[in-house]
Amino acid sequence: MSEIRLYVSTTESQAEAILDLLTEVFGEEDFAIGTTEIDEKKDIWEASVYMMAEDETDVRSRIEAALKDAFPHAQLSREVIPNVDWVAKSLEGLRPVRAGRFLVHGSHDRDKVRPGDIAIEIDAGQAFGTGHHGTTAGCLEVIDAVVRSRPVSNALDLGTGSGVLAIAVRKLKNIPVLATDIDPVATRVAAENVRRNGIASGIVTTTAPGFHSTAFSAHGPFDLIIANILARPLIRMAPRLATHLAPGGSVILSGILAAQRWKVIAAYSGARLRHVRTIWRNGWVTIHFDRP
């Protein structure tokens, strides 16, 4: 059955207001709600709700009723999310990637695993994160260093994508990991990858539209928070993210272009976190903060 996205194109400030409104309407129901930047220069954003086709009629009427008074000029658009996995087709044949002690590989490269490797099997799929992008590889490298050098007993992978970072933490240490994403496709792919890697328990995957979800308070606070997203949303969420970090905990951020790193560092320093170090990979940076 097809998945449907109903969305409103608007400005950044209105998209955030619509997100808050729709979060109140749907509460803890199993619908992903999120905002996406479309064009930074023109300030075009989309506020979206994802659902299965069978739920569309009911969800559409509830969205329209919610928008009628507060946003009377908002126009609701519709997208059918295709079932064809074009990303998988485009990424076939990628070579294994080493980052720290990790080897991220596809099922066709299991013979490349060497003694001492921490192997993570991720086939190219619909969710972002095979280890080949500089942001994912950078996170893996810093995760390895942090878990080896600091006490970590509870972790959060925010914007989990393929689940590769949550799997990495769990393979390093037998601790609970919460893996969240605003995209239900990513959540489903992450859960499949967790099973593929032989992890029977310890990783909870859930669709969460943001820190509105009760999943964070239910599973936190966290000694380690990893967020491989993009610089602008990372900057906006700095105060809220910091509230879920345990004393002495670490934050690993990526999805950040080198030129954006100072704005991210300033935002998290403002949230009373300390900049520990920044590593560079292919024009992207991964930044480690902690709470002294």
Secondary structure, DSSP 8 states (H G I E B T S, - for coil): --EEEEEEEE-HHHHHHHHHHHHHHHTTSS-EEEEEEEETTTTEEEEEEEEEGGGHHHHHHHHHHHHHHH-TT--EEEEEE-SS-HHHHHHTT---EEETTEEEE-GGGGGG--TT-EEEE--S-SSS--S-SHHHHHHHHHHHHHHHHS----EEEET-TTSHHHHHHHHHS---EEEEES-HHHHHHHHHHHHHTT--SSEEEEE-SSTTSTHHHHH--EEEEEEES-HHHHHHTHHHHHHTEEEEEEEEEEEEEGGGHHHHHHHHHHTT-EEEEEEEETTEEEEEEE--
